[in-house]
Amino acid sequence: MDLSFTDEDHAFRREVREWLCANIPTTERSTDPADARRWDMAWQRKQFEGGFGGIAWPTEYGGQGLTLVRQLIWFEEYAKAGGPDIGCAFVGINHGGPTLIARGSQEQKRRHLPQILAGEEVWCQGFSEPGAGSDLAGIATKGRVVGDELVVNGQKIWTSFAHMADFQELLVRTDPDSRRHHGLTWTICDMHSPGITVRPIASMDGLEEFCGVFYDDVRIPLDNVVGTIGGGWSVAMSTLGFERGTGFMKLQTELSVVLEELIARATDLGGLADPSVAVQLGDLRADVLALRAMTYAMVSSAARADVPGPLGSMIKVFYADLAQRIHRAQMDIVDVQGLDRGGPFAAEIRHYLYSYASTIGGGTSEVQRDIIGERVLGLPRNR
Ligand SMILES: Cc1cc2nc3c(=O)[nH]c(=O)nc-3n(C[C@H](O)[C@H](O)[C@H](O)COP(=O)(O)OP(=O)(O)OC[C@H]3O[C@@H](n4cnc5c(N)ncnc54)[C@H](O)[C@@H]3O)c2cc1C
């Protein structure tokens, strides 16, 4: 690993800290989808105008052209300053934009990247289907090439923020005779196209961020295909590499802040007098430090590659388990009784319930372990 902070990095950190201190939103984000979208986009735009949008994105598309180390510094300071959740900007910023940077045409980059950064476009991800989640190569949504268009029919599910989105990373089967990862195509789908129906799905934390998306003869210009027709699997692997790798950087850095706040709270409540609580918190702090070391190693290796490798899967497994343990410990230490989402512990309960998603979203922990076994340890394939 080669990661050290230069004098310029330290100066950047001070600049970020000051900017965040002056600009972090103080208003509440509404749960109404239209208001939430406006709120998320306004905050994204403010970061962009402040010179902190797309820190590691190329300057010709509105980014700052800085290193991933600077991006990491931004996330660390953002977490310390209590910056809000990225909300519906998640897909565009964390993996839609990065996929276009790595695999898109000049025209696709020019058309979408500045708009994503400026908070003018919301993206969502249309990969999972009712019969194909972990087994992504089993997708059945069809894209038929007709003239210079793809005509799409089928269904996606668990599409976060589809009801707020303008564009989608859509993976479809364009060769009807193909099997598994052959004959798939990754395309940019305009979510306002005729033939798209979006149905929100409520999750147990009370939010309606998931959706089912239905496609009925949806016409997409072939110019929107990223990579080649039939070459979508490799583009999708790039997307997942970003999602599981650099896309999780912010969440990883946030976890240390959550834990330090919990330790302070436990101290106030006298909980550290119980040796088992002190040991539990000590173990969690050690694991948070291990997560930080792994994140630094990923930044160091991602700086030398266009697309993050399987190290992202190792970090994701570790992060997902740790997030669940920290939010469970919070429930125990603060002594939350029951799951009343409207009561005084609403925030703790929401975070605890949401932590269940961490071992599923972006690919389950079991699937990440398969990837680690095959691609890091060189073990035989599981299927
Ligand atoms: C918060 C969140 C956000 C999400 N957002 C999106 C989104 O925006 N777009 C999108 O396309 N999808 C999204 N998803 C869906 C997510 O990608 C899938 O839920 C995930 O890939 C698992 O697929 P599945 O739900 O079909 O479960 P299944 O694949 O049916 O898995 C069920 C169980 O079987 C296990 N399993 C399956 N295969 C194997 C195997 N080979 N070896 C060992 N165990 C196995 C799994 O680990 C799991 O425990 C989101 C999910 C969450 C939780």
The ligand as an ORCA input file, in Angstrom:
! r2SCAN-3c Opt
* xyz 0 1
  C     -30.809     -1.347      0.186
  C     -30.864     -2.077     -1.120
  C     -30.834     -1.362     -2.295
  C     -30.912     -2.028     -3.517
  N     -30.938     -1.270     -4.669
  C     -30.969     -1.898     -5.860
  C     -30.998     -1.113     -7.054
  O     -31.030      0.130     -7.010
  N     -31.017     -1.749     -8.235
  C     -30.992     -3.109     -8.327
  O     -30.953     -3.616     -9.444
  N     -31.017     -3.888     -7.212
  C     -31.000     -3.310     -5.973
  N     -31.028     -4.059     -4.823
  C     -31.202     -5.512     -4.948
  C     -29.964     -6.309     -4.573
  O     -28.957     -6.179     -5.545
  C     -30.439     -7.774     -4.432
  O     -31.354     -7.816     -3.343
  C     -29.296     -8.693     -4.146
  O     -28.454     -8.801     -5.267
  C     -29.806    -10.099     -3.734
  O     -30.709    -10.585     -4.674
  P     -32.131    -11.172     -4.229
  O     -32.777    -10.169     -3.340
  O     -32.842    -11.597     -5.448
  O     -31.802    -12.427     -3.307
  P     -31.417    -13.884     -3.816
  O     -30.427    -13.771     -4.919
  O     -32.675    -14.625     -4.093
  O     -30.697    -14.473     -2.559
  C     -31.404    -15.062     -1.459
  C     -30.376    -15.637     -0.501
  O     -29.632    -16.700     -1.149
  C     -28.236    -16.440     -1.047
  N     -27.529    -16.874     -2.264
  C     -27.930    -16.661     -3.543
  N     -26.998    -17.153     -4.390
  C     -25.996    -17.673     -3.634
  C     -24.755    -18.321     -3.928
  N     -24.345    -18.513     -5.192
  N     -23.978    -18.730     -2.900
  C     -24.373    -18.533     -1.608
  N     -25.549    -17.925     -1.274
  C     -26.345    -17.503     -2.265
  C     -28.133    -14.933     -0.905
  O     -26.915    -14.556     -0.288
  C     -29.351    -14.609     -0.043
  O     -29.045    -14.811      1.309
  C     -31.004     -3.440     -3.583
  C     -31.057     -4.173     -2.387
  C     -30.999     -3.501     -1.165
  C     -31.096     -4.299      0.100
*
